[in-house]
Amino acid sequence: MSGSGDFSVDVEELGSLATRLDRCTESMKHACGDLRSATVSNLGNGDIDEAGADFKSAWEFGISQIAAITDAIREGLQVTARTYNETDSAIQQTFSKAHHSGAGATSQVSGHSSPFG
């Protein structure tokens, strides 16, 4: 948003961010898989084995949550970018139709001109 009050959205950047988030999600899924395949038994002491298992379980859960949230954000960005594109297209079509049909001229309503044609 610029200082003039204009609002603009870089749809390509939204798509790029969604792609980067997709890669992050995949990285988290791979990390979670790697963690699942790691073993924590036979570390030399029962308490250490238990602590290692608790640590592994907590990190598996945390990583899976990060992956799920990142994926949801990515999906939201994709929907947002698609919606902006569809809205821009619809607005362009509306203005094009109005311009070609001559609807841009002002009409008289109760003696007042309407800026909306």
N, C-alpha and C positions, 0 to 999 in steps of 0.2 A: 504494500500500500504506500503510495507516494504522499508527499506533504500536501498535494493539491486536493486530496480527498478521493482521488481515483482509486479504483480497485481493479486489480488484474491478477489473473491466475496463469501461471506457466504450466500448461497441461503436460507438455513434454517433460518438465522437471518432476511433476507428480508421477508420471510413468517411470522415469528413471529412478526415483526414490522407491517406488514399488518393486522394481527389479532388484535394487540393492537389498531391500528387506526380504525378498524371496531368497536371495543368496544367504542372508543371515539366518533365515529359518532353516534352510538346508544344512548350514554349518552346525546349528544347534541340534538338529536331528542326528547328524553324524556324531557329534560329541556325546550325545545321550547314548547312542548305540555303542560307542567305544567304552563309555563308562559302565554300561550293562555287562560288557564282556570282560571287564576287569575283575580280578579276584582279590578278596581281602582276607581270605582264611589263611591260617597257618603263618601269621605274622610273628608268632613266637609267644603270644600271651593271649589268653581268652578275652581279657578286658580290651586289649588292643584290637583283636579281631572284631569284637562287638562295636567298638568305636569306629573302626574302619567301615563296617557294614552300615552303621547309622549315617556316617558321612556320605557314603556312596548313595544311599537311599535318598538323603536330603538333596544331594546335587542332581540326581536323576530327576527328582520331582521339580526342582528349580529350573533346570534346563528345559524340561518339557513345558513348563509354564511360560518361559521366555519364548520358546518356539511357537506356542499357541497364540500368545499375544502379538508377537511380531507378524505372524501369518494373518491375524485378524486386522491389524493395521494396514498391511499390504493390500488385503482385499478391499478395505474401505477406501484406500487411495485409488485403486483401480476403478471402483464404482464412482468415486468423485470425479476422476478424470473423464470417464465415459459420459457422465451426466453433464459436465461442463461442455464437452464437445457436442453433445446432442442439443443442449440449450443454445449454444452459439449458432449451430446450424439452423435451428428452428427460428431464431431471431433474424438471421440473414434471409431466410426464405420469406418470412413475413414482411420484412422491409422491401425485399425485391418485388413481391406481389403487390404491395401497396404502391410502390413507385411505378410499376408498369400499368396498374389499373387507374392511376391518376388520383388515388385516394389521399394524396398528400395535400390536396387543395383544402382550404378551410370551408366549412359549411356554416350556414346561418341557422341558428337555433334560438328562437325567441328574440331575434334581433342581435344576438351576441355571437361572435365568431368563436369556434372551438379550435383549440390548438391540436386536437386529435383528429380532425378531418371529418 
